[in-house]
């Protein structure tokens, strides 16, 4: 398996973990559990960021181009109108 594929698979896995942590945090009533889950999520986010930076440095991941001012304004308008 190529390194690029392994990095992409790992990033996808981490992103899935982050989604699951968000769901568990939102559903937890126990404050101690919620705090522990937040700490785990934060560590997971740190790992994701580090791996993302490695992927960018090796050109395994090229982010999409930045949104134009017009595109940003359009999305803001959709949210203020309640369309989204």
C-alpha positions in Angstrom: 0.0 0.0 0.0 1.3 3.5 -0.9 2.1 6.0 1.8 -0.4 8.5 0.3 -3.2 6.0 0.5 -2.4 5.1 4.1 -2.4 8.8 5.0 -5.7 9.4 3.3 -7.3 6.4 5.0 -6.0 7.5 8.4 -7.3 11.0 7.9 -10.7 9.6 6.9 -10.7 7.4 10.0 -9.8 10.3 12.3 -12.5 12.4 10.7 -15.0 9.6 11.5 -13.8 9.5 15.1 -14.3 13.2 15.4 -17.9 12.8 14.2 -18.6 10.1 16.7 -17.1 12.1 19.5 -19.3 15.0 18.6 -22.4 12.8 18.8 -21.4 11.2 22.1 -20.6 14.6 23.7 -24.0 16.0 22.6 -25.9 13.0 24.0 -24.0 12.6 27.3 -25.7 13.9 30.5 -22.8 12.9 32.7 -20.5 16.0 33.1 -17.4 14.0 33.9 -17.9 11.7 30.9 -18.6 14.7 28.7 -15.4 16.4 29.8 -13.4 13.2 29.2 -14.9 12.8 25.7 -14.0 16.5 25.0 -10.4 15.8 26.0 -10.3 12.7 23.8 -11.8 14.7 20.9 -9.3 17.5 21.4 -6.4 15.0 21.2 -8.0 13.5 18.1 -8.2 16.9 16.5 -4.6 17.5 17.3 -3.6 14.2 15.6 -5.8 15.1 12.6 -4.1 18.5 12.3 -0.6 17.0 12.5 -1.4 14.4 9.9 -3.1 17.0 7.7 0.1 19.2 7.8 2.2 16.2 6.8 -0.1 15.4 3.9 0.0 19.0 2.7 3.8 19.1 3.0 4.1 15.9 0.9 1.4 17.2 -1.6 -0.8 14.2 -0.7 -3.6 16.7 0.0 -4.3 19.9 -1.9 -7.0 22.0 -0.3 -9.7 23.5 -2.5 -9.2 27.1 -3.6 -10.4 29.8 -1.2 -14.0 31.0 -1.6 -14.4 34.4 -3.2 -15.9 37.3 -1.2 -19.0 36.9 -3.3 -19.3 33.2 -2.5 -18.9 33.9 1.2 -21.5 36.7 1.1 -23.9 34.3 -0.7 -23.6 31.6 2.0 -24.0 34.2 4.8 -27.1 35.4 3.1 -28.5 31.9 2.9 -28.0 31.4 6.6 -29.5 34.8 7.6 -32.6 34.0 5.4 -33.0 30.6 7.0 -32.6 28.8 3.8 -30.0 26.4 5.3 
